[in-house]
Amino acid sequence: MNLAVDLNLLAAKTAKKNVGLNRLEKQIAVVQGYAEAFIDCPADLLIANIHYDVMQKLICTKGFSTPKRFILSGLLRSEAKQVRIKLERLPAKILKSWTHEGIWHTFYGKIVN
């Protein structure tokens, strides 16, 4: 089972509607809530396009450091620099990084233990 989490109630409702329209209810559960409350859930892939302050907290949790792949996006240049520094302190390997429109930075990587 995959889990989609969004703090914004309208975004969570829209995601749930899209899951239903694509008949994926048995594969994807959608919840409205704080990402931090779900970071300890086992996952093969974590995708986060969230506020920098929340992303910083997630990266520092025990749940983030369990083996998985990750995509962290929506970061400005200075934020991406700080996230990279934090990832380099973890057993994380950045496999690819890129920018969109010269503004938004994204990291794709994996946690290796």
N, CA and C of each residue as an Amber inpcrd file, in Angstrom:
protein
   339
   0.8540000  -1.1850000   0.0000000   0.0000000   0.0000000   0.0000000
   0.8870000   1.2310000   0.0000000   0.5500000   2.1780000  -0.8240000
   1.2370000   3.4650000  -0.8860000   0.4470000   4.4770000  -0.0840000
   1.1560000   5.4570000   0.4550000   0.5260000   6.4680000   1.2850000
   0.8470000   7.8460000   0.7310000  -0.1900000   8.6580000   0.5290000
  -0.0310000  10.0460000   0.1150000  -0.5060000  10.9250000   1.2620000
   0.3120000  11.8930000   1.6490000  -0.0070000  12.7610000   2.7770000
   0.0870000  14.2170000   2.3280000  -0.9050000  15.0010000   2.6800000
  -0.8470000  16.4390000   2.4360000  -1.5140000  17.1520000   3.5910000
  -0.9140000  18.2230000   4.0450000  -1.4830000  18.9950000   5.1420000
  -2.7120000  19.7750000   4.6860000  -2.7150000  20.2040000   3.4490000
  -3.8140000  20.9780000   2.9020000  -5.0100000  20.0640000   2.6460000
  -6.1240000  20.3510000   3.3010000  -7.3060000  19.4960000   3.1900000
  -7.8100000  19.4070000   1.7520000  -7.8470000  20.5210000   1.0420000
  -8.3220000  20.5030000  -0.3420000  -7.3950000  19.6570000  -1.2200000
  -6.0840000  19.7730000  -1.0120000  -5.1400000  18.9650000  -1.7910000
  -5.3360000  17.4800000  -1.5030000  -5.5420000  17.1270000  -0.2420000
  -5.7640000  15.7200000   0.1160000  -7.0690000  15.2040000  -0.5000000
  -8.1230000  16.0100000  -0.4640000  -9.4010000  15.6040000  -1.0700000
  -9.2580000  15.4250000  -2.5750000  -8.5260000  16.3420000  -3.2100000
  -8.3130000  16.2480000  -4.6550000  -7.5050000  15.0030000  -4.9990000
  -6.4740000  14.7230000  -4.2120000  -5.6650000  13.5190000  -4.4450000
  -6.5160000  12.2660000  -4.2820000  -7.3420000  12.2520000  -3.2470000
  -8.2080000  11.0830000  -3.0180000  -9.1800000  10.9000000  -4.1820000
  -9.7220000  11.9940000  -4.6900000 -10.6270000  11.9150000  -5.8350000
  -9.8860000  11.3570000  -7.0540000  -8.6520000  11.8340000  -7.2860000
  -7.8590000  11.3450000  -8.4160000  -7.5010000   9.8660000  -8.2690000
  -7.2290000   9.4420000  -7.0550000  -6.9610000   8.0260000  -6.8090000
  -8.2020000   7.2080000  -7.1860000  -9.3600000   7.6810000  -6.7860000
 -10.6100000   6.9910000  -7.1270000 -10.8770000   6.9630000  -8.6180000
 -10.6730000   8.1030000  -9.2760000 -10.9000000   8.1740000 -10.7220000
  -9.9920000   7.2020000 -11.4860000  -8.8160000   6.9480000 -10.9310000
  -7.8680000   6.0200000 -11.5600000  -7.9770000   4.6040000 -11.0040000
  -9.0010000   4.3810000 -10.1770000  -9.2690000   3.0600000  -9.5940000
  -8.0470000   2.4700000  -8.8840000  -7.4090000   3.3040000  -8.0770000
  -6.2020000   2.8730000  -7.3610000  -6.4020000   2.8430000  -5.8430000
  -7.6550000   2.7760000  -5.4070000  -7.9390000   2.7980000  -3.9680000
  -7.2630000   1.6660000  -3.2090000  -7.0580000   0.5270000  -3.8500000
  -6.4110000  -0.6090000  -3.1800000  -4.8980000  -0.4500000  -3.1220000
  -4.3400000   0.4790000  -3.9020000  -2.8960000   0.6860000  -3.9260000
  -2.4500000   1.9550000  -3.2080000  -3.3250000   2.9750000  -3.1290000
  -2.9260000   4.2740000  -2.5760000  -3.9440000   4.7480000  -1.5460000
  -3.4730000   5.0010000  -0.3460000  -4.2970000   5.6230000   0.6930000
  -3.8980000   7.0920000   0.7760000  -4.8790000   7.9630000   0.8610000
  -4.6210000   9.3970000   0.9560000  -5.0970000   9.8810000   2.3220000
  -4.2380000  10.6190000   3.0180000  -4.6100000  11.1750000   4.3170000
  -4.2410000  12.6540000   4.3690000  -5.0060000  13.3770000   5.1560000
  -4.7010000  14.7750000   5.4150000  -4.0020000  14.8140000   6.7630000
  -2.8150000  15.4230000   6.8010000  -2.0930000  15.5020000   8.0570000
  -0.6830000  16.0110000   7.8650000   0.0560000  15.9820000   8.9500000
   1.4410000  16.4380000   8.9560000   2.3650000  15.3180000   8.4740000
   3.2510000  15.6320000   7.5610000   4.1960000  14.6400000   7.0360000
   5.0270000  14.0330000   8.1660000   5.3730000  14.8490000   9.1510000
   6.1840000  14.3640000  10.2700000   5.5100000  13.2220000  11.0170000
   4.1930000  13.1960000  11.0150000   3.4570000  12.1570000  11.7330000
   3.5300000  10.8060000  11.0260000   3.9600000  10.8020000   9.7580000
   3.9580000   9.5680000   8.9730000   5.3500000   9.1280000   8.5210000
   6.3950000   9.8600000   8.9010000   7.7430000   9.5930000   8.4000000
   8.2680000   8.2290000   8.8500000   7.7560000   7.6960000   9.9330000
   8.2290000   6.3900000  10.4030000   7.5500000   5.2170000   9.6990000
   6.5820000   5.4880000   8.8250000   5.9430000   4.4110000   8.0610000
   6.9650000   3.8330000   7.0820000   7.0520000   2.5060000   6.9890000
   7.9940000   1.9160000   6.0350000   7.6890000   2.3760000   4.6160000
   8.7520000   2.6190000   3.8420000   8.5590000   3.0800000   2.4660000
   9.7510000   2.6790000   1.6090000   9.4770000   2.4050000   0.3500000
  10.5430000   2.1710000  -0.6190000  10.9570000   3.4830000  -1.2660000
  10.0210000   4.4300000  -1.3250000  10.2680000   5.7190000  -1.9590000
   9.5510000   6.8030000  -1.1740000  10.2730000   7.8760000  -0.8770000
   9.7030000   9.0410000  -0.2140000   9.8120000  10.2080000  -1.1860000
   8.6910000  10.8590000  -1.4600000   8.6830000  12.0380000  -2.3170000
   8.1830000  13.1950000  -1.4730000   8.9840000  14.2600000  -1.3990000
   8.5970000  15.4200000  -0.6020000   8.8140000  16.6950000  -1.3990000
   7.7460000  17.4100000  -1.6210000   7.7950000  18.7370000  -2.2280000
   7.0560000  19.6250000  -1.2450000   7.7660000  19.9570000  -0.1620000
   7.1340000  20.6450000   0.9580000   8.0010000  21.7980000   1.4190000
   7.4610000  22.5600000   2.3400000   8.1650000  23.7120000   2.8900000
   9.5230000  23.2880000   3.4360000  10.5080000  24.1210000   3.2030000
  11.8930000  23.8320000   3.6070000  12.0060000  23.4750000   5.0900000
  11.3310000  24.2040000   5.9650000  11.4290000  23.9270000   7.4030000
  10.9570000  22.5120000   7.7320000   9.8860000  22.0740000   7.0930000
   9.3760000  20.7220000   7.3200000  10.3610000  19.6950000   6.7590000
  10.8970000  19.9690000   5.5680000  11.8440000  19.0400000   4.9560000
  13.0710000  18.8610000   5.8430000  13.5690000  19.9430000   6.4090000
  14.7240000  19.8440000   7.3150000  14.4230000  18.9090000   8.4840000
  13.2390000  19.0440000   9.0600000  12.8530000  18.1880000  10.1880000
  12.7560000  16.7300000   9.7510000  12.1540000  16.4790000   8.5850000
  12.0080000  15.1080000   8.1020000  13.3580000  14.4350000   7.9010000
  14.2980000  15.1590000   7.3300000  15.6220000  14.5940000   7.0410000
  16.3240000  14.1660000   8.3210000  16.0350000  14.8460000   9.4100000
  16.7110000  14.5520000  10.6780000  16.0460000  13.4410000  11.4850000
  14.9300000  12.9010000  11.0110000  14.2350000  11.8660000  11.7720000
  14.8390000  10.4840000  11.5300000  14.6150000   9.6130000  12.4740000
  15.0560000   8.2280000  12.3380000  14.3540000   7.5540000  11.1520000
  13.0820000   7.8710000  10.9590000  12.3090000   7.2770000   9.8740000
  12.8740000   7.5900000   8.5050000  13.4350000   8.7780000   8.3250000
  14.0220000   9.1290000   7.0280000  15.2560000   8.2920000   6.7530000
  15.9900000   7.9380000   7.7850000  17.2710000   7.2480000   7.6210000
  17.1600000   5.7450000   7.4010000  15.9450000   5.2120000   7.3220000
  15.8070000   3.7880000   7.0020000  15.9720000   3.6170000   5.4910000
  16.4550000   2.4710000   5.0540000  16.7340000   2.2970000   3.6130000
  15.5270000   2.6000000   2.7300000  15.7340000   3.4840000   1.7760000
  14.6930000   3.8650000   0.8220000  15.3130000   4.7730000  -0.2210000
  14.5830000   5.0150000  -1.2650000  14.9500000   6.0520000  -2.2340000
  14.1420000   7.2940000  -1.8860000  14.6310000   8.4450000  -2.3210000
  13.9220000   9.6810000  -2.0160000  14.0260000  10.6810000  -3.1640000
  13.0050000  11.5220000  -3.2500000  12.9990000  12.6780000  -4.1270000
  12.5960000  13.8590000  -3.2500000  13.4820000  14.8160000  -3.1400000
  13.2270000  16.0150000  -2.3480000  13.2460000  17.1970000  -3.3060000
  12.1530000  17.9290000  -3.3890000  12.0840000  18.9980000  -4.3880000
  11.3990000  20.2380000  -3.8400000  11.4120000  21.2800000  -4.6760000
  10.8010000  22.5420000  -4.2880000  11.7200000  23.3930000  -3.4420000
  13.0210000  23.2170000  -3.6190000  14.0030000  23.9180000  -2.7970000
  14.6480000  25.0640000  -3.5740000  14.7770000  26.2030000  -2.9310000
  15.5400000  27.3010000  -3.4950000  17.0310000  27.0100000  -3.3380000
  17.8940000  27.7640000  -4.0250000  19.3330000  27.4840000  -4.0440000
  19.9350000  27.3600000  -2.6340000  19.6920000  28.3340000  -1.7700000
  20.2800000  28.2900000  -0.4170000  19.7170000  27.1250000   0.3850000
  18.4390000  26.8230000   0.2000000  17.8210000  25.6970000   0.8900000
  18.4170000  24.3830000   0.3940000  18.6070000  24.2640000  -0.9170000
  19.1770000  23.0470000  -1.4970000  20.5850000  22.8190000  -0.9630000
  21.3360000  23.8710000  -0.7990000  22.6960000  23.7490000  -0.2650000
  22.6540000  23.1670000   1.1490000  21.7420000  23.6630000   1.9740000
  21.6320000  23.1700000   3.3470000  21.1290000  21.7240000   3.3850000
  20.1870000  21.3820000   2.5250000  19.6850000  20.0080000   2.4610000
  20.8040000  19.0730000   2.0210000  21.5940000  19.4740000   1.0320000
  22.7170000  18.6550000   0.5850000  23.6880000  18.3900000   1.7360000
  23.9890000  19.4050000   2.5100000  24.8940000  19.2520000   3.6550000
  24.3280000  18.2340000   4.6360000  23.0290000  18.3400000   4.9330000
  22.3940000  17.3890000   5.8660000  22.4110000  15.9710000   5.3030000
  22.1300000  15.8330000   4.0100000  22.1340000  14.5030000   3.4000000
  23.5290000  13.8860000   3.4310000  24.5510000  14.6970000   3.2370000
  25.9180000  14.1870000   3.2400000  26.3400000  13.6970000   4.6180000
  25.6590000  14.1250000   5.6570000  25.9460000  13.6590000   7.0240000
  25.2470000  12.3440000   7.3330000  24.3230000  11.9560000   6.4700000
  23.5700000  10.7130000   6.6410000  24.1760000   9.6210000   5.7660000
  23.6980000   8.4130000   5.9590000  24.1100000   7.3730000   5.0030000
  23.2950000   7.5120000   3.7190000  23.3430000   8.7100000   3.1320000
  22.5610000   8.9970000   1.9270000  23.4920000   9.1990000   0.7420000
  23.0460000   8.7270000  -0.3900000  23.7840000   8.9320000  -1.6270000
  22.8800000   9.6830000  -2.5920000  23.3180000  10.8630000  -3.0200000
  22.5640000  11.6260000  -4.0120000  22.9180000  11.0600000  -5.3800000
  21.9310000  10.5080000  -6.0600000  22.1480000   9.8960000  -7.3700000
  22.0440000  10.9140000  -8.4930000  21.2100000  11.9380000  -8.2830000
  21.0390000  12.9590000  -9.3050000  20.4780000  14.2080000  -8.6390000
  20.8820000  15.3620000  -9.1310000  20.2730000  16.6110000  -8.6910000
  20.1040000  17.5030000  -9.9070000  19.0630000  18.3160000  -9.8990000
  18.8200000  19.2000000 -11.0280000  18.0140000  20.4060000 -10.5700000
  17.9540000  21.4070000 -11.4470000  17.1590000  22.5950000 -11.1730000
  16.1360000  22.7770000 -12.2900000  15.0490000  23.4150000 -11.9390000
  13.9880000  23.7260000 -12.9000000  13.8810000  25.2410000 -12.9920000
  13.9770000  25.7460000 -14.1930000  13.9020000  27.1760000 -14.4520000
  14.9480000  27.9610000 -13.6610000  16.0520000  27.2950000 -13.3000000
  17.1260000  27.9520000 -12.5680000  16.7670000  28.3390000 -11.1450000
  15.6140000  27.9050000 -10.6800000  15.1390000  28.3090000  -9.3560000
  14.9510000  27.1100000  -8.4270000  14.1600000  26.1460000  -8.8760000
  13.7440000  25.0390000  -8.0050000  14.7130000  23.8720000  -8.1170000
  15.2330000  23.4390000  -6.9790000  16.2220000  22.3640000  -6.9280000
  15.5790000  21.0710000  -6.4460000  16.0440000  19.9700000  -7.0070000
  15.5330000  18.6380000  -6.6800000  16.6920000  17.6890000  -6.4740000
  16.5560000  16.7920000  -5.4920000  17.5260000  15.7220000  -5.2490000
  16.8270000  14.3720000  -5.3980000  17.4760000  13.4690000  -6.0760000
  17.0400000  12.0720000  -6.1400000  18.1760000  11.2660000  -5.5490000
  17.8670000  10.3990000  -4.6050000  18.9320000   9.6190000  -3.9820000
  18.4000000   8.4320000  -3.2380000  19.2840000   7.8480000  -2.4530000
  18.8850000   6.6930000  -1.6560000  19.6180000   6.6950000  -0.3280000
  18.9590000   6.1050000   0.6350000  19.5530000   5.8940000   1.9570000
  20.1510000   4.4930000   1.9210000  21.4010000   4.3950000   2.2700000
  22.0820000   3.1020000   2.2850000  22.5870000   2.8260000   3.6950000
  22.2670000   1.6750000   4.2010000  22.7390000   1.2760000   5.5380000
  23.5430000   0.0150000   5.4570000
